[in-house]
Amino acid sequence: MENPNTDQRLTDLEIKASFTEDLVDQLNEIIVRQQQQIDLLVREVGALRQQQPEGGARALSQPGDDLPPHY
């Protein structure tokens, strides 16, 4: 004959295991979504790098280069 305390402890552990499984599933879904977002951002950064003119930042204008004509 099993101890009622043992039955309750086993039930509590089963409940905790069930909640833990649900939490792990939710976290896995979040990780998948975040990885998809990271992959998208990596592709976008790659596309932006391809659009950047040769010479990188050196091709950007310097402050003062866009002075109005009366200067």
Buried (B, 14 or more C-beta within 10 A) or exposed (E): EEEEEEEEEEEEEEEEEEEEEEEEEEEEEEEEEEEEEEEEEEEEEEEEEEEEEEEEEEEEEEEEEEEEEEE
